[in-house]
Amino acid sequence: MSASAQLPRRCWVEIDLAALERNLKHIRATLPPHIKYVAVVKADAYGHGLPQVAARLMQAGADLFAVANIAEAMTIRELSGDWPVLLLSPVLPDEDRYLAEFDLAATVSSLDEVRRFDAVGRAAGSPIAVHLKIDTGMGRLGVWHTQAKELYSAIKAANGLRLAGVFTHFSSADEDPVFTAEQRRLFLATLAGFPGLDSAGLYIHADNSAGLETTPGESVFNAVRVGLLQFGILPHPHSMLARVKAEPVFSFHTRVGLVKQLPAGTSVSYGRTVKLKRDTRVAVLTAGYGDGIARVSGNRAQVLINGQRCPVLGRITMDQTMVDVTDVTGAVACGDTAVLVGRQGGTEISVTEFSDWSDTIPWETLCSVTKRVPRHYRNASGV
Ligand SMILES: Cc1ncc(COP(=O)(O)O)c(C=O)c1O
């Protein structure tokens, strides 16, 4: 452990690994037993810490890990030499050799990728696993669905490749069920046109967290690809996935560094965007945008102190944030904990609420906590 890891906490994240494990089990319990679970753990497991999250999800029985890049895949390989790993982002030509070296599955969207990865597999004497991605309306990776049959045949004909999965990605599963249904229909129609496709032994996947809301019961997809929900966050506030009872895994904390009294009429923080309407007790917190509190949330966000909501005063600064504690009952003193996201007493600020104040979405909030903020792991072994 580094010397700085032993210092008192000023701003930190807590990750509850037992909640993560329970979430996976709850999600699984809502799905037919044959459905495989692809755990999306890109971007450092949505900022939760990839090694810790992947290790716990292995224990919980995730079937496959989906990551963005080779570096993330190598982190999984340090935990397990053979746990299936899928790269969701394009592989660059100078990265091709790592597919064989680390036994990684690649996403394939083009004939160029088929040729490149086939050459790697043949040179290695062991086929490269690939998941054929079909673009049904995301407009990002994947072969456009009308051209998918040709690419499927090219993969099947390539001795250096092994088809391990076929998938698509929904562009608006959290806001447009009609378009999502159309994407499902196109995906199924495309699969039906693949000669000799036998889904046994393949991962056929489409559903992200929001997709799970509209999965038809008789779905032929045999895998789901879940990110946000496994971290206990609903893809939108009115989500039917509340039935899954996923619990938050992430919480975000800081401390009170100073408490002082300011007279009515005083302005607070850079730019003087707020002028106090009354004599005010102000707490200065030891975290700012240098830690991941979005600057745009100044004069909008709230924090919890003594289990009570305290409004942010003025602009967020790099290392400090001012809040109004005038109405907080009980003493507020230097060193007290303030909760930015999470529960204190009977009150809770969710990632979604914090994201709304920051004009963003939970996915981005989780990726925006900076590297100076240490992650502390609770319930590191066993539930
Ligand atoms: C290709 C792909 N699949 C699945 C997911 C997981 O989505 P969610 O976090 O909404 O479950 C993502 C997330 O960005 C993704 O890019």
The ligand as an SDF file (V2000), in Angstrom:
LIG
                    3D

 16 16  0  0  0  0  0  0  0  0999 V2000
  -21.7920   -1.9140  -27.3470 C   0  0  0  0  0  0  0  0  0  0  0  0
  -22.3200   -1.7350  -25.9610 C   0  0  0  0  0  0  0  0  0  0  0  0
  -23.0240   -2.7250  -25.4040 N   0  0  0  0  0  0  0  0  0  0  0  0
  -23.5280   -2.6320  -24.1650 C   0  0  0  0  0  0  0  0  0  0  0  0
  -23.3470   -1.4950  -23.4090 C   0  0  0  0  0  0  0  0  0  0  0  0
  -23.9240   -1.4370  -22.0190 C   0  0  0  0  0  0  0  0  0  0  0  0
  -24.9300   -0.4820  -21.9380 O   0  0  0  0  0  0  0  0  0  0  0  0
  -25.6160   -0.1370  -20.5410 P   0  0  0  0  0  0  0  0  0  0  0  0
  -24.5590    0.4790  -19.6880 O   0  0  0  0  0  0  0  0  0  0  0  0
  -26.6780    0.8410  -20.8980 O   0  0  0  0  0  0  0  0  0  0  0  0
  -26.1340   -1.4070  -19.9890 O   0  0  0  0  0  0  0  0  0  0  0  0
  -22.6230   -0.4210  -23.9570 C   0  0  0  0  0  0  0  0  0  0  0  0
  -22.4500    0.7930  -23.1650 C   0  0  0  0  0  0  0  0  0  0  0  0
  -22.0820    1.8560  -23.5560 O   0  0  0  0  0  0  0  0  0  0  0  0
  -22.1010   -0.5550  -25.2660 C   0  0  0  0  0  0  0  0  0  0  0  0
  -21.4160    0.4470  -25.8500 O   0  0  0  0  0  0  0  0  0  0  0  0
  1  2  1  0
  2  3  1  0
  2 15  2  0
  3  4  2  0
  4  5  1  0
  5  6  1  0
  5 12  2  0
  6  7  1  0
  7  8  1  0
  8  9  2  0
  8 10  1  0
  8 11  1  0
 12 13  1  0
 12 15  1  0
 13 14  2  0
 15 16  1  0
M  END
$$$$
